[in-house]
Amino acid sequence: MTKFDEIPHPSHPEHKLEQSWTGKLFMCNGCHESGIGSHYTCPQSSCSFDLHLHCAIPLGLLHHPFQRRCSFQLLPSPPENTRSCEACGSCKACGEKVTGFVYHCKGCKSNLHPCCAKLPGKLEAGDVNLYLYEEVKKSCQACGYKGKGWSYRSADKKCYLHVACAKRLIAEKWLHGSGHVDDLQTTIPNLNNMIQKYHQPKGKLKRFAEIVRLVLQTVISTLLGDPTALIAGTVKLLLTDD
């Protein structure tokens, strides 16, 4: 095995972890967020222990362009003095509560889930480029609201998606299925209604639907910790209409 095919990790001292790949959704034992694809797992049959790549191999201090004055350090859990504060105990990117591994800034007390912290500023979804923004003034294509938290926006300013909404879609599929992409309920809530409310010319409706689906597919695969073409193709099963 190469250097990073097998690693020790303080969160699971009993056994070394091996790099693996799965098409089944797993719950990361580090950050307590969903994952798929490449990850580290305990090879012992008596254990059920998985870590995102981001959680297994941190990169020391992290600096994010949205918070240039901050230095984020990966901690095994949120500091105790922030847990009672709803805002301080939530991820800056998605707004959801942080319960496990977290990138934390001591100065401003901001938190980022490991996968949220690694969201790229630009994603290429086929011929559509998506850009990450700290705040947008248009409604999200998934929920119909402006909301708070980070969002991806297409270059033509026609498609917007909250990071939080992409994570909500993952959670819905997890709850309605067995955890395997082949067994999940595969619908996007109100997708057709969402498309129609933009009053696109009929000839462009199909293309617009394809763009929305591609945006969701790309962002969700990134949030699951493995934004590769192979994973995006697998995650596409999560986004198929009935």
N, C-alpha and C positions, 0 to 999 in steps of 0.2 A: 504494500500500500504506500501511496505517496504521503507527504507531510500532513495534508489536510483530509485524507480519506478516513483517518481514524484519529480521534482527539479525546483527551481527558477533559472533563468539565466539572467545575466546582458544584454545580447544581445537581449533579448525578455522580457522586464520587465512587459509587459501587462498581461501575463498569465504564469502560471507554465507549464513546459513541462513534458510530460509523456513518459515513455519508451515504444517503440512499435516495431513491426517487419513488414517488407514489402518485397514482391518479385518484387516490382517496383523500377526501378532506380530513385533516387531522387538527387537533387542538394543541398548539404549542405549549409545552410545560413551562416555558420561560415567561412569555408575555401574556399567555392565556388568550391569544387571538388565533383565528383560523389560519390554516396553511395548506399548501398543496405542492406537489412536485419535489424539487431537490430540498433536502433537509438532513439533519442529523438525528439518528435514532439509536436506541439501545438494542443490540442484536440478541440479547437474552430473551428467550420466550417468556420468562417469568416477569419481565418488565414491559411496561407500556409507557415509553418516555420519548418525546420528540421535541426537537428545537428547530425553529427557522434558521437558515444560514446566518441571517442578521443577528439573531440572538446567540448563536453558538460562537461566532467569531466577531466580536465587536472591534471597532476601529479607533479605540481610545477616545479622545475628546472630539466631539462633533460640532461643527459650526454650520449654521443654516443661513442661507441668504435672506430669509424673512426676518431673522433675528440676529443681525450681524454682531451685536455687542455681547451675545450670549455664548457660553461654552457649555455644551451638553455632555454629560458623562453617563455611561450606562450603569444603572444600579439594579440590584436584584428585586427591589420593590420601591414604591414611592416613599420619600422621607416621612416619618411619623407626623412632623409638624405641618404637613400639607394635606393629610388624609381627611381632616375634618372640614376642609374648605372645598366646596364643590368645584369652583373654578380652578383652584390649584391642583386638585386631584384628577383633573381631566386632561385628555390629550389636546394640545393646541390645534392640531390638524383636523381631527374628526369630532372632537367634543365629547367623546366617550370616556368613561371612567377608566383609569389606569389601575390594574390590580396586580401586575407582575413586573417583569423586566421593563425598565423605562429609561429613556434618555432624559435626564433632569438637569436643569440649570439652577445652581445654587443662588445666583444673583437675583433673577426675576421669578424663580420658583416655577418656571414653565416646564411642562412635561410633553414628551412625544413618544408614542408607541414606536418600537424599533422599525417596523415596516413603514409606518407613516413618516418617520424621520428619513427614510431612504427613498421616499417618493421622488422620482426625477422631475426636474423642471420642465422637461419636454418629453413627450411620448409621440411616437410615430405609429398611428393606427391606420395601416394601409396608406392611402394617399391623403389622410387627414392628420394634421399635426395638432397635438394638444399641449397646452401650456398651463402650468400650475400657477394659481394666483392665491394670495392670502385672503383676498376679499373680492367678490364680484357683485355687480349691481343688477344682474339679470337673474331670472328665475331658473332654478335647476330643472333639467329635463326629466328627472326621475320623480321629484316630489312636487314640483310646481311652485316652490317658494324660494325666496332669496336666501334666508337662513344665515347661519354663521359658520365659521370654519373655512378651511381651504377648499378650493374648487379647481377643476380642470375646465379650460375653455378652448374651443376650437379656434383656429386662426381666422376663420371667416365670421366668428362671433355668433354662430347659429346654434352651437351646442354647448351646454353647460352641465356640469355634473359635480355635486358635492362629494367630497371624499367620504363623508358620513353616510351618504345615500348608497354609495357603492358597497360600503361595509354592511349596511342594512340588508341589501339584496343577498349578500353572502349568508348572513344570519338566517334569513327567511328560508333559503334553500336547505340550510343545515337542519332547521327545525322541522321542515316538511318531508325530509327524506332520511335515508339511513346514513348519510355522510359520504356516500360514494356518488361520483358524478353520473354514473349510469342509472342510479336509482332515484335521483332527486326530482321533485316537482319542478318543471321547467317552464315557468312563465315570468314575464316582466309585468308587474301590476300596471294596468291602465296604459300600456304602451301605445295602443292604437288611438286612445283618446288624447294622449299627450301629443302625438304626431299631428292629429287633426286640428288641435287648437291653434297651431301655428299657421293654418290656412295656406299651406304650400300649394302651388298648382298641382293638379292631379298627377301630371307626368313626373313630378319631382317627389311625390310622397314615398314611393318605394326607395328611392335613393336616400332620402332623408332618414327613413327607418334603418337602412343599412348603416348609415353613419352613426346613428345613436347606438345601435347594437355593437358596432365596432369600438366605439368609445367606451362603453360599459365593459366589453370584453377585455380591452387593454388595461383599463384602470383596475379592474377586479383582479386580473392576473398579477399586477404589480403589488396590490395590497395583500395577496396571498403569499408573497415572499419570493416569487420566482417569475419575473416578467420576461419570459422567453417565448419565442414563436410556438414552441411545442406546448407550453403551458397554456398560452392564449388559445390554441386550438382545442385543448381539453376543456378549458373554462367555457368555451363557446356552447357546450352542452347545457350550461347553467342558464343560457340566455335564449333558449328556443321557445317560440310561441307554441301553445297547444293547438 
